[in-house]
Amino acid sequence: MSGETTIDDVLAGGKRALAQALARLETSLSNPEIISLLDEAFAKPRAHVVGFTGPPGVGKSTLINGLIKQWRLLDKTVGVIAIDPSSHNSGGALLGDRTRMMTDPEDQGVFVRSLANRGQLGGLSELTFPVLVLMRALFDVVIIETVGVGQSEADITSHADSVVLCVQPGSGDSLQFMKSGIMEIPDIAVVTKADMEPSASRAFSDLSGALSLTENEDLTQSIRVFKVSALKNKGIEELIEAIDSHFIGQETQNQLEKRRKEQAEKWLKGRICHDFGEKGFDLVANVVGLDDLGPFARQLLLIDRLFVTVKH
């Protein structure tokens, strides 16, 4: 990549161009060319961003694999951001789950990127937001798969348009999640491995009951619960219809743009606070004249102003 790279350039270059752009993003998020590309992408959202969360071993990767196949049959392009635990030695992603996500490397309509969470308490990599913003401008659907689920993994709601919570039969997860507040996270819930009866039906009843006790002020529709068997390809089409319906509901209720703006503001605050703390953010929170800029260009300008403030 050389010169001023645009979204159209990345689209024309396919997987290779996207991989190159992501490599540069990961090594230098302050690069002016990358900032320009990210802000262009932020202004041109295309994809529906779907987050999948659930405990390790619940079958998220297998489920996502089945969904990718169905979306491709519907001629939709799919980008995947898979958040993996970090290696203690290299800090890079441990790619165990990727071996179960079987995609055709020759298919230009599917792209999978693993990111190490690097100990982030939110369950997501600090690079997840800029990566999803870029991929959101290139694909029809962008999937984010988290490391696991717990109170600290609620960050998925700060990235995805729709959140799918996965629970497996016989685990008792739904009751544990109700105690820990996880039931406030999902827009859609799924019992995986639904061929494991009668445990699947019991899990379905427990999950439906637990969700009926939750309140979500941003809901445009009630939380729907599904039983899905990815291995037997049962329930996949119905789940996709529900995911699409949730997305359309947000657009109809004018919630989507609001949700994405809040996500960008939270990311921007998090980046400033990471380097300068809450007091640093307070110094620049009310800076005027930056409203027309994307979050990535705003980040650089606010950091520059903070350095000037510190010097004086």
VOKE-368276 format. One record per atom (N, C-alpha, C, O): residue in one letter; y, z, x. Coordinates in steps of 0.05 Angstrom, whole numbers, padded with zeros to 5 digits, always signed. Last residue first. Layout:
% residues N
AYZX/...
//
This chain:
% residues 312
H+00467+00579+00045/H+00494+00590+00040/H+00493+00618+00030/H+00514+00630+00024/K+00413+00570+00049/K+00429+00568+00073/K+00457+00580+00070/K+00469+00591+00089/V+00399+00574-00005/V+00389+00594+00014/V+00406+00594+00039/V+00412+00615+00050/T+00423+00528-00026/T+00431+00554-00036/T+00423+00576-00016/T+00439+00594-00011/V+00394+00488+00000/V+00423+00490+00005/V+00433+00517-00004/V+00450+00529+00010/F+00344+00498-00021/F+00348+00500+00008/F+00378+00503+00015/F+00385+00519+00032/L+00354+00485-00074/L+00347+00513-00067/L+00351+00517-00037/L+00360+00538-00028/R+00364+00432-00072/R+00386+00449-00079/R+00380+00478-00072/R+00398+00494-00065/D+00313+00413-00058/D+00335+00408-00040/D+00358+00427-00046/D+00371+00438-00028/I+00286+00428-00105/I+00278+00440-00079/I+00301+00437-00059/I+00308+00455-00044/L+00310+00394-00141/L+00313+00423-00144/L+00306+00438-00118/L+00319+00457-00111/L+00293+00344-00122/L+00322+00351-00122/L+00327+00381-00125/L+00345+00392-00112/L+00237+00347-00129/L+00249+00344-00102/L+00278+00352-00101/L+00287+00365-00083/Q+00233+00354-00185/Q+00222+00374-00167/Q+00236+00372-00139/Q+00244+00392-00128/R+00255+00307-00205/R+00269+00332-00210/R+00260+00354-00190/R+00275+00370-00180/A+00214+00272-00191/A+00240+00269-00178/A+00256+00294-00181/A+00271+00303-00163/F+00177+00294-00228/F+00171+00293-00199/F+00196+00289-00182/F+00199+00302-00162/P+00195+00290-00280/P+00190+00316-00269/P+00186+00316-00239/P+00191+00336-00225/G+00248+00240-00283/G+00221+00249-00288/G+00216+00276-00274/G+00232+00283-00257/L+00316+00246-00307/L+00296+00242-00286/L+00269+00251-00295/L+00266+00268-00313/D+00353+00260-00344/D+00344+00233-00345/D+00322+00227-00325/D+00311+00205-00325/D+00369+00312-00331/D+00352+00308-00355/D+00340+00280-00356/D+00319+00276-00368/L+00402+00328-00293/L+00376+00319-00284/L+00358+00311-00307/L+00335+00304-00303/G+00449+00353-00307/G+00451+00327-00296/G+00425+00315-00287/G+00424+00294-00274/V+00446+00423-00287/V+00451+00402-00306/V+00451+00375-00292/V+00453+00373-00267/V+00406+00478-00277/V+00420+00456-00264/V+00422+00433-00283/V+00402+00425-00295/N+00379+00523-00294/N+00399+00512-00311/N+00416+00490-00298/N+00438+00485-00307/A+00343+00536-00253/A+00333+00530-00279/A+00353+00516-00297/A+00346+00500-00314/V+00356+00552-00202/V+00359+00524-00208/V+00351+00516-00237/V+00352+00493-00245/L+00348+00607-00201/L+00372+00595-00188/L+00377+00567-00196/L+00400+00558-00197/D+00298+00614-00223/D+00321+00622-00238/D+00347+00610-00227/D+00365+00604-00242/F+00265+00599-00180/F+00266+00582-00204/F+00291+00588-00220/F+00304+00570-00231/G+00275+00642-00146/G+00282+00615-00137/G+00284+00597-00161/G+00302+00580-00163/K+00252+00683-00175/K+00281+00683-00170/K+00291+00656-00161/K+00313+00647-00169/E+00198+00669-00174/E+00212+00668-00200/E+00243+00668-00195/E+00257+00654-00210/G+00185+00629-00114/G+00184+00652-00131/G+00200+00650-00156/G+00215+00630-00159/F+00183+00585-00082/F+00207+00601-00081/F+00207+00626-00098/F+00225+00642-00098/D+00133+00559-00086/D+00147+00559-00060/D+00170+00579-00059/D+00176+00589-00037/H+00118+00570-00139/H+00098+00572-00117/H+00112+00575-00090/H+00103+00590-00073/C+00162+00557-00169/C+00155+00585-00165/C+00135+00589-00143/C+00136+00610-00129/I+00158+00501-00167/I+00181+00514-00155/I+00175+00544-00150/I+00181+00554-00128/R+00109+00493-00193/R+00113+00483-00166/R+00136+00497-00152/R+00134+00504-00129/G+00118+00516-00244/G+00097+00527-00227/G+00101+00518-00198/G+00096+00534-00179/K+00159+00484-00264/K+00164+00512-00259/K+00144+00523-00240/K+00150+00538-00221/L+00129+00436-00269/L+00153+00437-00252/L+00159+00466-00245/L+00165+00472-00221/W+00090+00451-00306/W+00082+00442-00280/W+00105+00445-00260/W+00102+00455-00238/K+00122+00462-00350/K+00106+00483-00339/K+00097+00476-00311/K+00097+00493-00293/E+00144+00412-00360/E+00162+00434-00353/E+00146+00457-00340/E+00156+00469-00321/A+00097+00383-00374/A+00113+00375-00351/A+00131+00398-00341/A+00134+00402-00317/Q+00082+00410-00421/Q+00064+00410-00398/Q+00079+00403-00372/Q+00075+00415-00351/E+00125+00399-00454/E+00120+00426-00446/E+00102+00428-00422/E+00105+00445-00405/K+00116+00344-00460/K+00141+00353-00447/K+00138+00382-00438/K+00147+00389-00416/R+00067+00344-00487/R+00068+00333-00460/R+00094+00341-00445/R+00093+00346-00421/R+00082+00368-00536/R+00061+00380-00519/R+00063+00370-00490/R+00061+00386-00472/K+00119+00330-00555/K+00127+00358-00550/K+00108+00372-00531/K+00116+00385-00512/E+00087+00286-00563/E+00109+00284-00543/E+00118+00312-00536/E+00124+00318-00512/L+00051+00308-00603/L+00041+00298-00577/L+00064+00298-00556/L+00060+00308-00534/Q+00072+00321-00652/Q+00065+00343-00634/Q+00059+00333-00605/Q+00061+00348-00586/N+00082+00290-00697/N+00102+00291-00675/N+00097+00314-00656/N+00116+00326-00646/Q+00041+00282-00731/Q+00056+00306-00735/Q+00078+00310-00714/Q+00090+00331-00713/T+00020+00235-00710/T+00031+00234-00737/T+00049+00258-00742/T+00069+00256-00755/E+00000+00253-00660/E+00022+00233-00661/E+00035+00233-00688/E+00060+00231-00690/Q-00039+00289-00678/Q-00016+00299-00662/Q+00007+00279-00662/Q+00030+00287-00665/G-00073+00253-00704/G-00060+00275-00719/G-00036+00286-00704/G-00016+00292-00716/I-00092+00223-00662/I-00076+00210-00683/I-00060+00231-00699/I-00037+00227-00706/F-00123+00263-00637/F-00101+00250-00623/F-00081+00237-00643/F-00057+00240-00641/H-00161+00274-00676/H-00143+00296-00667/H-00118+00284-00653/H-00096+00293-00657/S-00187+00225-00680/S-00173+00235-00703/S-00153+00257-00695/S-00131+00258-00706/D-00212+00222-00630/D-00191+00202-00637/D-00174+00212-00660/D-00150+00209-00660/I-00247+00265-00636/I-00228+00265-00614/I-00205+00246-00620/I-00182+00253-00617/A-00278+00246-00679/A-00262+00270-00682/A-00241+00272-00661/A-00218+00281-00666/E-00302+00200-00656/E-00285+00197-00680/E-00267+00222-00684/E-00244+00219-00692/I-00332+00226-00617/I-00310+00208-00609/I-00291+00204-00633/I-00267+00203-00629/L-00369+00253-00649/L-00351+00268-00632/L-00327+00251-00624/L-00304+00260-00624/E-00396+00210-00673/E-00381+00228-00690/E-00361+00244-00674/E-00339+00249-00683/E-00421+00188-00627/E-00401+00172-00642/E-00384+00190-00660/E-00360+00186-00662/I-00455+00231-00612/I-00434+00221-00594/I-00412+00206-00609/I-00389+00211-00605/G-00498+00247-00644/G-00472+00261-00648/G-00449+00250-00631/G-00427+00259-00634/K-00546+00232-00596/K-00541+00240-00624/K-00515+00255-00625/K-00510+00274-00610/N-00572+00216-00549/N-00550+00200-00560/N-00545+00206-00589/N-00540+00188-00605/K-00607+00248-00524/K-00618+00232-00546/K-00597+00215-00560/K-00602+00202-00580/L-00572+00271-00487/L-00597+00258-00477/L-00609+00240-00498/L-00621+00220-00492/A-00533+00294-00518/A-00526+00270-00501/A-00551+00256-00492/A-00551+00231-00490/S-00529+00318-00578/S-00550+00316-00558/S-00544+00290-00542/S-00549+00268-00551/V-00487+00362-00613/V-00490+00337-00598/V-00513+00339-00578/V-00516+00359-00564/K-00454+00387-00668/K-00478+00389-00652/K-00483+00362-00639/K-00484+00342-00653/F-00385+00409-00675/F-00406+00389-00675/F-00431+00397-00659/F-00429+00413-00640/V-00329+00431-00711/V-00351+00438-00694/V-00373+00417-00697/V-00380+00409-00719/R-00257+00429-00713/R-00283+00419-00722/R-00305+00425-00701/R-00300+00425-00677/I-00203+00465-00733/I-00221+00460-00710/I-00248+00452-00721/I-00261+00467-00736/S-00157+00432-00777/S-00176+00453-00770/S-00194+00445-00747/S-00199+00422-00742/Q-00096+00403-00752/Q-00119+00402-00769/Q-00138+00424-00760/Q-00135+00435-00738/T-00057+00414-00718/T-00050+00394-00739/T-00073+00392-00759/T-00070+00379-00780/L-00040+00476-00689/L-00061+00459-00701/L-00049+00439-00721/L-00034+00447-00738/D-00007+00512-00667/D-00001+00484-00661/D-00021+00465-00674/D-00019+00441-00671/E-00025+00562-00679/E-00001+00553-00693/E+00005+00524-00689/E+00020+00512-00704/N-00086+00584-00691/N-00073+00566-00672/N-00049+00553-00686/N-00053+00536-00703/E-00131+00637-00696/E-00107+00625-00707/E-00095+00608-00684/E-00093+00617-00662/T-00200+00652-00714/T-00178+00647-00695/T-00154+00634-00709/T-00157+00623-00731/L-00243+00654-00746/L-00227+00679-00743/L-00203+00675-00726/L-00187+00694-00723/S-00270+00608-00742/S-00257+00613-00767/S-00239+00637-00766/S-00222+00641-00784/L-00296+00612-00693/L-00272+00596-00695/L-00256+00601-00721/L-00232+00597-00722/A-00340+00643-00708/A-00321+00654-00689/A-00294+00638-00691/A-00273+00650-00689/G-00368+00608-00742/G-00358+00633-00752/G-00336+00645-00734/G-00316+00655-00744/S-00380+00566-00708/S-00364+00561-00731/S-00352+00587-00742/S-00328+00587-00749/L-00414+00594-00672/L-00389+00582-00662/L-00370+00576-00686/L-00346+00582-00684/D-00456+00610-00705/D-00441+00630-00690/D-00413+00619-00682/D-00393+00632-00685/S-00475+00559-00722/S-00465+00578-00741/S-00447+00600-00728/S-00426+00607-00739/F-00490+00537-00672/F-00470+00523-00689/F-00458+00543-00709/F-00434+00543-00713/A-00530+00572-00656/A-00505+00571-00640/A-00483+00557-00656/A-00460+00565-00654/R-00567+00560-00695/R-00556+00587-00694/R-00530+00587-00679/R-00511+00600-00686/S-00578+00507-00682/S-00566+00513-00708/S-00554+00541-00709/S-00534+00545-00722/A-00601+00513-00631/A-00576+00498-00634/A-00562+00504-00661/A-00538+00507-00662/S-00648+00541-00640/S-00626+00554-00626/S-00600+00540-00630/S-00579+00553-00632/P-00693+00518-00662/P-00671+00525-00681/P-00647+00538-00667/P-00628+00546-00680/E-00675+00460-00622/E-00675+00475-00648/E-00697+00496-00648/E-00717+00493-00635/M-00648+00425-00580/M-00662+00451-00577/M-00659+00467-00603/M-00643+00486-00604/D-00616+00383-00589/D-00645+00378-00594/D-00661+00404-00591/D-00684+00405-00599/A-00566+00395-00571/A-00572+00401-00599/A-00601+00395-00607/A-00610+00402-00629/K-00537+00401-00523/K-00567+00403-00523/K-00577+00410-00551/K-00594+00427-00555/T-00477+00435-00546/T-00491+00415-00531/T-00522+00420-00533/T-00530+00440-00544/V-00432+00442-00595/V-00457+00455-00586/V-00473+00433-00572/V-00482+00414-00585/V-00362+00440-00589/V-00388+00425-00589/V-00410+00443-00580/V-00408+00458-00560/A-00297+00436-00619/A-00319+00452-00606/A-00345+00437-00610/A-00350+00424-00630/I-00229+00421-00610/I-00255+00413-00621/I-00276+00429-00606/I-00272+00436-00582/D-00189+00449-00588/D-00182+00434-00612/D-00207+00424-00626/D-00207+00419-00650/P-00194+00515-00556/P-00203+00488-00564/P-00189+00475-00588/P-00180+00489-00606/I-00167+00567-00547/I-00163+00544-00530/I-00170+00517-00543/I-00154+00499-00542/E-00182+00611-00574/E-00155+00601-00580/E-00150+00575-00565/E-00129+00562-00570/M-00230+00627-00555/M-00230+00612-00579/M-00203+00602-00587/M-00201+00585-00605/I-00221+00661-00512/I-00225+00632-00506/I-00224+00616-00532/I-00218+00592-00530/G-00218+00715-00518/G-00195+00699-00527/G-00198+00670-00522/G-00179+00655-00527/S-00262+00747-00508/S-00243+00742-00486/S-00220+00724-00493/S-00203+00718-00476/K-00291+00749-00555/K-00281+00774-00544/K-00259+00769-00523/K-00240+00784-00521/M-00305+00695-00561/M-00288+00707-00582/M-00275+00733-00571/M-00252+00739-00577/F-00338+00688-00518/F-00313+00675-00518/F-00294+00687-00538/F-00269+00689-00533/Q-00383+00718-00535/Q-00368+00726-00511/Q-00340+00714-00510/Q-00321+00727-00503/L-00398+00686-00579/L-00390+00714-00583/L-00374+00724-00560/L-00354+00739-00563/S-00411+00638-00553/S-00390+00638-00574/S-00380+00666-00579/S-00356+00670-00583/D-00454+00649-00518/D-00427+00644-00507/D-00406+00647-00528/D-00384+00657-00523/G-00507+00656-00527/G-00490+00677-00537/G-00461+00673-00528/G-00444+00691-00531/S-00545+00618-00514/S-00530+00630-00492/S-00514+00654-00501/S-00507+00672-00485/G-00572+00586-00551/G-00586+00609-00539/G-00570+00624-00518/G-00582+00642-00505/P-00541+00523-00536/P-00558+00540-00552/P-00569+00564-00537/P-00576+00561-00513/Q-00474+00521-00506/Q-00502+00513-00507/Q-00519+00532-00524/Q-00512+00556-00526/V-00410+00494-00516/V-00427+00517-00517/V-00456+00508-00519/V-00461+00488-00533/C-00347+00469-00499/C-00375+00464-00500/C-00391+00490-00498/C-00385+00507-00481/L-00286+00448-00526/L-00301+00471-00516/L-00331+00466-00520/L-00339+00459-00542/V-00237+00403-00513/V-00264+00405-00525/V-00278+00428-00511/V-00282+00427-00487/V-00170+00389-00527/V-00189+00405-00512/V-00215+00409-00527/V-00215+00417-00550/S-00122+00339-00520/S-00142+00350-00537/S-00162+00365-00519/S-00169+00356-00497/D-00087+00331-00478/D-00077+00327-00506/D-00096+00340-00526/D-00087+00351-00546/A-00085+00375-00420/A-00098+00357-00439/A-00084+00354-00466/A-00070+00373-00474/H-00053+00413-00394/H-00058+00387-00382/H-00068+00367-00403/H-00060+00343-00402/S-00053+00463-00414/S-00028+00454-00402/S-00031+00426-00389/S-00012+00417-00376/T-00105+00474-00427/T-00086+00467-00449/T-00059+00458-00439/T-00044+00446-00454/I-00126+00489-00380/I-00134+00462-00389/I-00115+00454-00412/I-00110+00431-00416/D-00115+00542-00369/D-00096+00521-00359/D-00102+00493-00370/D-00085+00476-00369/A-00154+00577-00381/A-00138+00568-00403/A-00118+00546-00395/A-00105+00535-00412/E-00185+00602-00344/E-00188+00572-00346/E-00172+00561-00369/E-00175+00538-00376/S-00183+00656-00345/S-00166+00643-00325/S-00166+00612-00328/S-00150+00599-00316/Q-00221+00670-00383/Q-00193+00674-00389/Q-00174+00659-00370/Q-00153+00651-00378/G-00266+00614-00378/G-00260+00642-00377/G-00231+00645-00383/G-00217+00626-00389/V-00308+00563-00352/V-00290+00573-00373/V-00288+00603-00370/V-00307+00616-00361/G-00305+00513-00301/G-00321+00530-00319/G-00303+00539-00341/G-00284+00525-00348/V-00278+00470-00279/V-00299+00483-00264/V-00317+00499-00282/V-00342+00498-00280/T-00266+00415-00327/T-00260+00439-00312/T-00284+00450-00297/T-00307+00442-00302/E-00251+00348-00331/E-00273+00367-00333/E-00267+00391-00315/E-00263+00388-00291/I-00213+00305-00367/I-00211+00326-00347/I-00234+00345-00351/I-00237+00356-00373/I-00207+00235-00379/I-00222+00260-00383/I-00217+00279-00360/I-00216+00271-00337/V-00168+00188-00411/V-00171+00204-00386/V-00185+00230-00393/V-00176+00245-00410/V-00169+00124-00439/V-00178+00152-00442/V-00179+00164-00414/V-00189+00152-00396/D-00146+00078-00421/D-00144+00084-00449/D-00151+00113-00455/D-00139+00126-00473/F-00106+00080-00359/F-00131+00079-00375/F-00126+00084-00404/F-00104+00093-00412/L-00055+00085-00336/L-00073+00062-00328/L-00097+00058-00346/L-00108+00036-00348/A-00027+00129-00345/A-00012+00104-00348/A-00030+00080-00344/A-00022+00057-00348/R-00062+00169-00331/R-00055+00167-00359/R-00040+00140-00365/R-00041+00130-00388/M-00062+00169-00276/M-00084+00157-00290/M-00079+00152-00320/M-00090+00134-00332/L-00013+00196-00268/L-00017+00169-00257/L-00039+00155-00273/L-00036+00132-00281/V-00024+00245-00293/V+00000+00229-00302/V-00003+00200-00292/V+00002+00181-00307/L-00067+00264-00265/L-00071+00255-00293/L-00048+00239-00303/L-00051+00220-00318/V-00042+00275-00216/V-00064+00255-00217/V-00068+00245-00246/V-00071+00221-00250/P-00005+00315-00230/P+00005+00289-00221/P-00017+00268-00221/P-00011+00244-00227/F-00044+00355-00250/F-00023+00344-00267/F-00013+00317-00256/F-00012+00298-00271/T-00079+00367-00206/T-00089+00356-00231/T-00067+00342-00247/T-00071+00320-00257/L-00064+00393-00161/L-00058+00364-00162/L-00066+00352-00188/L-00061+00328-00193/E-00084+00443-00164/E-00055+00440-00167/E-00047+00411-00169/E-00024+00405-00177/S-00144+00442-00205/S-00130+00437-00180/S-00100+00435-00185/S-00091+00427-00206/L-00162+00494-00250/L-00156+00467-00245/L-00142+00465-00217/L-00131+00484-00208/G-00169+00548-00260/G-00192+00531-00262/G-00188+00502-00256/G-00206+00486-00256/G-00127+00581-00250/G-00127+00567-00276/G-00151+00549-00279/G-00154+00536-00300/L-00131+00599-00199/L-00141+00616-00220/L-00143+00602-00247/L-00158+00610-00264/Q-00155+00559-00147/Q-00135+00561-00168/Q-00146+00578-00191/Q-00167+00572-00201/G-00190+00548-00105/G-00185+00576-00113/G-00164+00580-00134/G-00156+00603-00139/R-00194+00493-00103/R-00181+00508-00081/R-00173+00536-00089/R-00151+00546-00082/N-00215+00454-00134/N-00197+00473-00147/N-00183+00490-00127/N-00162+00502-00133/A-00217+00386-00114/A-00225+00414-00108/A-00205+00433-00122/A-00181+00428-00121/L-00233+00331-00154/L-00212+00347-00141/L-00222+00375-00137/L-00235+00386-00155/S-00259+00266-00161/S-00264+00295-00159/S-00241+00308-00144/S-00230+00297-00125/R-00254+00213-00206/R-00242+00226-00182/R-00248+00255-00183/R-00242+00269-00203/V-00277+00152-00230/V-00282+00181-00228/V-00270+00192-00203/V-00275+00181-00181/F-00266+00100-00275/F-00259+00110-00249/F-00262+00141-00249/F-00252+00154-00267/V-00282+00040-00308/V-00288+00069-00305/V-00281+00078-00277/V-00288+00064-00258/G-00273-00014-00308/G-00262+00001-00330/G-00268+00031-00330/G-00261+00045-00348/Q-00299-00040-00269/Q-00270-00034-00264/Q-00258-00017-00286/Q-00235-00008-00284/D-00361-00029-00248/D-00346-00030-00273/D-00317-00021-00267/D-00312+00002-00261/E-00389-00020-00202/E-00377-00046-00205/E-00359-00049-00230/E-00345-00068-00234/P-00411+00030-00207/P-00389+00027-00188/P-00375+00000-00190/P-00352-00003-00181/D-00425+00059-00268/D-00429+00034-00253/D-00406+00030-00233/D-00384+00026-00242/T-00442+00128-00267/T-00425+00106-00276/T-00430+00082-00257/T-00439+00085-00234/M-00468+00187-00282/M-00478+00161-00272/M-00460+00139-00284/M-00463+00131-00307/M-00463+00247-00265/M-00445+00229-00279/M-00450+00201-00269/M-00437+00192-00250/R-00494+00277-00232/R-00504+00273-00259/R-00486+00255-00276/R-00492+00248-00299/T-00466+00281-00186/T-00492+00266-00184/T-00503+00262-00212/T-00521+00244-00215/R-00423+00312-00198/R-00419+00283-00198/R-00445+00268-00197/R-00446+00245-00206/D-00437+00366-00191/D-00438+00355-00218/D-00435+00324-00218/D-00444+00312-00238/G-00430+00372-00134/G-00456+00375-00147/G-00458+00361-00174/G-00477+00348-00180/L-00391+00367-00093/L-00395+00346-00113/L-00421+00348-00129/L-00432+00327-00136/L-00339+00407-00078/L-00368+00406-00077/L-00377+00389-00100/L-00372+00395-00123/A-00278+00386-00047/A-00294+00390-00071/A-00324+00389-00064/A-00333+00373-00048/G-00252+00423+00011/G-00256+00400-00006/G-00274+00406-00029/G-00285+00428-00032/G-00251+00464+00046/G-00231+00465+00025/G-00234+00442+00006/G-00219+00441-00014/S-00289+00468+00086/S-00270+00446+00088/S-00247+00448+00068/S-00227+00435+00072/N-00314+00520+00075/N-00310+00510+00102/N-00288+00489+00103/N-00270+00491+00120/H-00319+00529+00022/H-00306+00550+00037/H-00300+00540+00065/H-00282+00550+00079/S-00305+00478-00024/S-00321+00486-00001/S-00306+00507+00014/S-00282+00503+00020/S-00288+00493-00092/S-00281+00485-00065/S-00302+00494-00045/S-00314+00515-00048/P-00314+00464-00153/P-00309+00487-00136/P-00303+00477-00107/P-00312+00455-00100/D-00278+00409-00184/D-00302+00421-00172/D-00295+00446-00157/D-00272+00449-00148/I-00259+00370-00237/I-00251+00392-00220/I-00275+00407-00210/I-00292+00417-00226/A-00251+00303-00246/A-00272+00324-00246/A-00264+00346-00227/A-00263+00342-00203/I-00224+00259-00285/I-00215+00278-00264/I-00234+00301-00266/I-00234+00317-00285/V-00235+00192-00302/V-00246+00219-00303/V-00234+00235-00279/V-00235+00226-00256/G-00216+00140-00346/G-00212+00153-00321/G-00222+00182-00323/G-00217+00195-00343/V-00237+00083-00381/V-00239+00112-00379/V-00234+00121-00350/V-00246+00110-00331/T-00223+00033-00431/T-00225+00041-00403/T-00223+00071-00401/T-00209+00084-00417/K-00261+00009-00485/K-00239+00026-00476/K-00244+00033-00446/K-00267+00039-00438/D-00300-00019-00513/D-00281-00034-00495/D-00257-00017-00487/D-00235-00028-00484/L-00339+00008-00535/L-00316+00003-00553/L-00294-00011-00537/L-00272-00014-00547/L-00371+00016-00492/L-00381-00002-00513/L-00358-00010-00533/L-00359-00031-00545/R-00340+00055-00468/R-00341+00028-00455/R-00352+00007-00475/R-00344-00016-00475/W-00350+00098-00502/W-00323+00087-00500/W-00322+00059-00488/W-00307+00042-00496/Q-00404+00105-00490/Q-00396+00097-00517/Q-00368+00085-00517/Q-00363+00065-00530/K-00403+00120-00436/K-00418+00097-00445/K-00409+00087-00472/K-00406+00063-00476/I-00372+00167-00440/I-00362+00144-00425/I-00376+00119-00434/I-00364+00098-00438/L-00407+00201-00469/L-00382+00192-00481/L-00370+00168-00467/L-00360+00149-00480/G-00447+00209-00431/G-00453+00196-00457/G-00428+00185-00471/G-00429+00164-00482/N-00417+00236-00392/N-00431+00211-00385/N-00437+00195-00411/N-00434+00171-00412/I-00404+00282-00420/I-00382+00263-00412/I-00394+00236-00405/I-00383+00215-00412/L-00455+00306-00423/L-00440+00298-00447/L-00419+00277-00441/L-00417+00257-00455/T-00464+00315-00369/T-00483+00298-00384/T-00469+00288-00409/T-00472+00265-00417/S-00422+00350-00357/S-00424+00324-00343/S-00442+00305-00358/S-00436+00281-00361/K-00434+00395-00391/K-00409+00380-00394/K-00411+00352-00381/K-00403+00332-00394/G-00476+00431-00395/G-00481+00402-00398/G-00456+00385-00402/G-00457+00364-00414/V-00474+00483-00381/V-00474+00477-00409/V-00479+00448-00415/V-00485+00440-00437/G-00470+00495-00327/G-00496+00491-00338/G-00497+00484-00367/G-00519+00479-00378/P-00413+00538-00332/P-00430+00521-00316/P-00458+00519-00328/P-00469+00539-00338/P-00379+00538-00398/P-00392+00551-00375/P-00409+00532-00358/P-00418+00512-00369/G-00323+00495-00411/G-00347+00508-00419/G-00361+00520-00395/G-00354+00511-00372/T-00283+00437-00427/T-00287+00463-00414/T-00312+00477-00426/T-00320+00471-00449/F-00248+00378-00422/F-00274+00390-00429/F-00278+00416-00413/F-00276+00416-00389/G-00192+00344-00448/G-00203+00364-00430/G-00229+00375-00440/G-00232+00381-00464/V-00165+00280-00452/V-00184+00299-00465/V-00196+00318-00444/V-00208+00309-00424/V-00111+00241-00464/V-00123+00259-00444/V-00140+00280-00458/V-00130+00295-00475/H-00104+00175-00479/H-00109+00201-00492/H-00123+00218-00471/H-00144+00211-00462/A-00058+00133-00441/A-00084+00145-00447/A-00082+00170-00465/A-00062+00183-00467/R-00004+00121-00432/R-00021+00103-00447/R-00046+00117-00458/R-00055+00113-00480/P+00063+00133-00414/P+00036+00143-00420/P+00021+00124-00438/P+00032+00113-00457/K+00109+00121-00379/K+00093+00100-00392/K+00065+00111-00398/K+00045+00099-00390/A+00134+00160-00351/A+00150+00147-00373/A+00134+00127-00388/A+00143+00117-00409/F+00097+00172-00313/F+00103+00193-00333/F+00118+00181-00357/F+00115+00190-00379/A+00099+00126-00281/A+00075+00131-00297/A+00081+00152-00319/A+00071+00149-00342/E+00149+00135-00258/E+00145+00111-00274/E+00121+00115-00293/E+00121+00108-00316/D+00137+00181-00230/D+00157+00182-00252/D+00156+00158-00270/D+00161+00159-00294/L+00099+00161-00194/L+00092+00181-00213/L+00111+00183-00236/L+00103+00186-00259/L+00130+00124-00164/L+00107+00115-00179/L+00099+00135-00201/L+00092+00127-00223/S+00168+00159-00141/S+00176+00137-00158/S+00154+00127-00176/S+00157+00122-00200/I+00133+00191-00110/I+00150+00203-00131/I+00159+00181-00151/I+00158+00186-00175/I+00113+00152-00075/I+00095+00165-00094/I+00111+00178-00117/I+00103+00176-00140/E+00161+00141-00047/E+00147+00119-00061/E+00127+00131-00082/E+00125+00120-00104/P+00174+00191-00025/P+00192+00178-00045/P+00178+00156-00060/P+00183+00153-00084/N+00128+00244-00019/N+00134+00216-00010/N+00151+00202-00032/N+00142+00201-00055/S+00110+00292-00036/S+00139+00289-00033/S+00147+00261-00024/S+00171+00256-00020/L+00056+00292-00033/L+00067+00291-00060/L+00098+00287-00059/L+00110+00281-00079/S+00014+00272+00009/S+00043+00274+00010/S+00055+00270-00017/S+00064+00248-00024/T-00041+00272-00001/T-00032+00279+00026/T-00001+00284+00027/T+00008+00298+00045/E-00047+00257-00054/E-00059+00281-00045/E-00049+00291-00018/E-00049+00315-00013/L-00020+00207-00054/L-00010+00229-00071/L-00021+00256-00060/L-00006+00275-00059/R-00054+00177-00022/R-00027+00182-00013/R-00015+00206-00029/R+00000+00222-00017/A-00099+00176-00056/A-00101+00187-00029/A-00074+00194-00018/A-00070+00215-00005/L-00079+00150-00100/L-00087+00178-00103/L-00089+00191-00076/L-00083+00214-00072/A-00071+00098-00079/A-00048+00113-00089/A-00055+00143-00091/A-00038+00160-00084/Q-00124+00085-00066/Q-00104+00087-00045/Q-00080+00103-00054/Q-00070+00119-00039/A-00147+00085-00117/A-00157+00103-00097/A-00137+00107-00074/A-00133+00129-00065/L-00118+00042-00140/L-00115+00069-00150/L-00125+00090-00130/L-00112+00110-00127/A-00136-00001-00108/A-00108+00006-00108/A-00103+00034-00119/A-00087+00049-00108/R-00191+00000-00123/R-00183+00003-00095/R-00154+00012-00093/R-00147+00030-00078/K-00192-00010-00178/K-00201+00016-00167/K-00191+00021-00139/K-00184+00043-00132/G-00136-00055-00185/G-00161-00043-00193/G-00167-00016-00180/G-00149-00002-00172/G-00089-00083-00177/G-00107-00078-00153/G-00133-00064-00160/G-00150-00062-00143/A-00063-00083-00225/A-00073-00109-00214/A-00093-00105-00191/A-00111-00121-00188/L-00050-00029-00229/L-00067-00042-00248/L-00080-00068-00238/L-00103-00073-00241/V-00015-00026-00186/V-00040-00010-00185/V-00060-00022-00205/V-00083-00024-00199/D+00026-00059-00204/D+00012-00065-00178/D-00015-00051-00177/D-00035-00062-00169/D+00043-00033-00249/D+00031-00060-00252/D+00016-00067-00227/D-00005-00080-00228/I+00066+00012-00226/I+00042+00015-00242/I+00028-00011-00246/I+00003-00013-00245/T+00087-00006-00158/T+00091-00001-00187/T+00064+00003-00201/T+00043-00002-00190/T+00111+00008-00094/T+00088+00003-00111/T+00094+00011-00140/T+00105+00032-00144/E+00151-00018-00048/E+00154-00002-00073/E+00131-00010-00091/E+00131-00032-00103/G+00115-00020+00015/G+00137-00026-00003/G+00136-00009-00027/G+00123+00011-00028/S+00043-00018+00013/S+00068-00020+00027/S+00090-00028+00008/S+00085-00041-00012/M-00024+00000+00017/M+00000+00000+00000/M+00025+00000+00017/M+00028+00017+00035/
//
